[in-house]
């Protein structure tokens, strides 16, 4: 139920949009998407409030996952932090982010060139809160996806008797499905990332380095687009 209320809904929306696009209906999200846009054009303070509201509500499933883990007796200290916080998780997260970006960026550019699928990370107005909101959005994405998928659903599937490879595979498919707005290439790329992150979680036993990695990947995508779009020819816009 927790998955259905959060990433499951995103997966259903992405699949429906992809089907709509592929069957020749009105343009759907499979050919392109704008991730963060103004929600109150010309009214920057109201726009900021609405952006923060969206981010706050989107993070609520993380709080629910934590509550359910604590209520069941598992707690979050083990599944999320591996028993304790480690400074080394910052380095692990950074190295993971670099590895994913080194493969992911060329893959995205190739996918754009062959299928035309384009993701525009942001079209926010040029106001003082633009970069802070994008950084918060990146953190919210990392927190939501890794804490819910790996720090909760992975734990529950393993408790139900699913083998680690099957659990990693199922969650990788889920991760790929809610990225179908990026087209089939984007979904496949995120499926591969899901396999990697699932394997790393199984090996490390904590989500903290993966939240850091995911956050850094998204910060790089958002701020890289902001700085380079329209200035270099190879960044799709």
N, C-alpha and C positions, 0 to 999 in steps of 0.2 A: 504493500500500500504506500509506504514512504517513497519507493522508487516511482510509482505511478503518479504521485502528487508532484514530483519534481522533474527528474530527467526522463521519466517515462512519457510524460506529457510532451516534452520537447521532442522526443523520438517520434511520437505519433504525428505531431505537427509537421516534422521534417519529412517523414515518409509520405504523408498526404500531399505536401507541397511538391515533392519529387514526382509522385505519380501524376499530379495535375499537369506539371510541366512536360513530362515525357509523353503524355497522351494527347498533347496538343491543345489543352485548354488555355485559360488565361495564364500569363506568365507567373510562375511560382518561384519558390525560393531555391530551387535546384540549380538555376542558372546564375544566381547572384543574390547577394544579401548585404544590407547595411546593418551592422551590429549595434552601433550606438549613434543615434541621431537626436537632434533637438526635440524636446517634447513640449516646448512652449516658445516657439520662434519669436524673437524680439523681446522676450521677457526673461532675462538671464537669471534673476534670483528665483523665480518660479520654476524655471527650467532646472536649476540646481536642486531645488527641493524635490521635484519629481524624479530626477535621476537618482538621488539618494534613497527615495522611497522604493524605487524599483530594485535597487541593489539590496536594500534591507529586507524586503519581502522575499527576494530570490534566495537569500541566505537562511531563511527560516527552517528549511528542511534539515540543515546542519544541526540546528538546535534541537530539532525533533529527534534526529538520529542519536545525538548525545544523550538525550533524555531516555530513549528506549534502551540504549546500552547500559546506562546507569541503573535503570529500573530492573533490567534482567540480571543484574549482578556482574556483568562483564566490565562495566565502567569504560571510560575512554582512555585511561592511562596506558593500558596495554595495547589495544587495537590502534590507537592514534599516535601514541608517543613511544611505543615499545618499552614502557616502564618509566622512562625519564626523558627529559629534553637533552639533546646533544648538539653542541656547537658544530660538530662535524656534519650535521644534516644540511647546513647551509652550503658547504662545499659539495656534498653529494648532489644536492638539488641543482646547484649551478652547473656541475659537470653534466648532469642528465639533461638540463635545458640546452646546453651547447650541443650535445650529441643529437638531440631531437631536432633542433633548429638547423643543424648542418645538413640533415637529410630532408627535413620537412620543407624548407624554403625552395630548394630546387624541384622537389616533387610538386609543390603547389604551382610554381611557375610553369612546369611542364603540363600539369593538369589544365591550367588556364589556356595555354597555347593550343591544346588538342581539343578541349571541350567547350571553351569559352566561359566556364564557370568562374565567377569573380566574387570575391568577398571584400567588401569595403569595411574595414574595421570601425571607422568613425567618420562622422560628418558634423561633429559638434561645433558650435560657434567658437570663435577665437576670443575666449574670455578667460579670466584668471583661474577658474576652477576646472578647466578642460583637462589638463594633465593629471591633477589629483583624482578626478573622477575616473579617468581611464586606468590609473594605477589601482584604485579601489575595485574597479570592475574586474581587473585581472586577478586580484586576490580573491574576490568573491567567486569567480569561475573555478579557480584552483581549489578553494575550500569546499565548494559545493560538490564538484565532480569527484574529488579524491576521498573526501570524508564520507560521502553517501555511497559511491560505487565500491570503493575499496574498504573504507573504514567501517562500513555497516553491512552492505549487501554481501560482499566477499566473506565477511565473518559469519553471517547467517547461513550462507550456502555451505560453507565448510562445516558448520555445526549440524546441518541437515544431512551430512554425509557425502556431499559432492567432492570428488577428487579435485586436487588443485588445478590440473590442466583443464578440466571441464569448466571449473569456476572462472579461470582466466579467460577461456574462450567465450563463454556466455557474456561476461561483462565487456569484453572487447567488442563483441557484436553490438551490444547496447550502446557503447560509446560511439561506434561507427554510425549507428542508425540516427542518432540525434545530431550528427554532423552532415546529414544528407543535403542540407541546404547549400553545402559547398560543392554539390555534385557527387557523382559516384567516385571520382578520384579522391576528393576530400574525405569521403566516408571511409574509403579503403586506407587512406593514410592514417586516419584516426583509429581505425581498427588495429593497425600495426602498432601504433602508439599505445593502445589499450593492452595489447599483448605484452609489450615491454613493461608498462607500468604495473600490470598485474603480476608479472614475474618478479619485478623488483619488490613489490609489496610482500609477496610470498617469501622472498629471500630476507628482506630487512625487517618485516614484521611491524612496520609503522608507516603512517602516511605523511609525516612531517617533511621528509625530503621531496616527496612527490608533490605536495602542495606548493613547496618553494619552487620546484622545477616548473610546474604548470603556470604559476604566477609569473615567473621570469619569461617563459615562452610568450605568454599573452602580452606582457609589458613590451617585449621586443616587437611583437607584431603591431600593437597599437601605436607606439611611439615611432617605430620605424616607418609606418605608413604616414603618420602625421608629418614627419620630417622629410620624407623622400617622395611622396606622391606628387606628381606634377613637376618634379625636379629631375628625376632620372627616368629614362624610357622603359626600363625593365620592370617597374612596379605597376601592376595593373590598377587602374582607378576607374 
